[in-house]
Amino acid sequence: MTTIDPKDVSTAHFHSVLLTAVAPRPIAFASTIDENGNVNLSPFSFFNAFSANPPILVFSPARRVRDNTTKHTLDNILKVPEVVINIVDYPIVEQMSLTSTEYGDGVNEFVKAGFTEVSSEHIRPPRVKESPVAFECKVLEVKPLGENGGAGNLVICEVVLAHVQDHLLTTDHKIDPTKLELVARMGGNWYTKTSADTMFEIPKPLSTMGIGFDQLPESVRHSQVLTGNHLGRLANVESLPTKDEILAMSKTPEVSAILENFGDDEEGMDRELHLLAMQYLEAGQTDTAWQILLQSEHY
């Protein structure tokens, strides 16, 4: 493994290391205005949510590495401490990219990129009509992180109003993540997007306490078949199956066949049981997987 000391390489080089490794990063598509009402629209991938009560979003317009200048978004916020953070999805990603062009003062990126301005209700900067979700925000604080090129400026924003396109909402008015083709920033010119076929759920009930890796049986913890992800899911149960449950599973056709065919081959039996359990784990049936895995313990 190569070790890189930030002090031994250029800022531009370590900037590349950071942005490629710390990814994917959501994009804050920030619309602001200056003291004369001129509108600016620009994307920032140093961005995330940090609190729900109060609702806080933070993004960081960094000083330019090449010449240590600041961006219009930061200049505007210091004069008019309000911003709309528009969320970027795949249908608008190319237009969004256009707004990263460094146009001169007073140039409206809404016009340059073909976006539609919609008046905000509680703040002065407009929001992007085409964005799937938009957050009207008051800027609480701008915290500079340095004075040299590449230094960030944390813009701490309180959300005062959210706008969500209706087709994204479920019947209980929550956002359906499978309907959002969100775009995230990678390193260089690379982006990624979410879609229903690339998303997955990890059961993590906050009301329970998993047994943990240390309580996994040795034969499971040192499996030659199961991955760390499989073991993580197995460790997230409150208790192991009972002897009656394990016995009932041993009588099912697929398990009894393994027990009969590999009765004199413990290693082969473990491998086949683990392969079968893996199928159930990947189907989200953790209890069944456990009942299968513990067959060799009780055989």
Buried (B, 14 or more C-beta within 10 A) or exposed (E): EEEEEEEEEEBEEBBBEBBEEEBBBBBBBBBBBBEEEBBBBBBBBBBEEEEEEEBBBBBBBBBBBEEEEBBBBBBBBBEBBBBBBBBBBBEBBEBBBBBBEEBEEEBBBBEBBEBEBBEBEEBBBBBBBBBBBBBBBBBBEBEEEEEEBBBBBBBBBBBBBBBBBEEBEEEEEEBEEEBBBBBBBBBEEEBBBBEEEEEEEEEEEEEEEBBEEEBBBEBBBEBEBBEEEBBBBBBBBEEBBEEEBBEEBBEEEEBEEBBEEBEEEEEEBBBBBBBBBBEBBEEEBBEBBBBBBBBBEEB
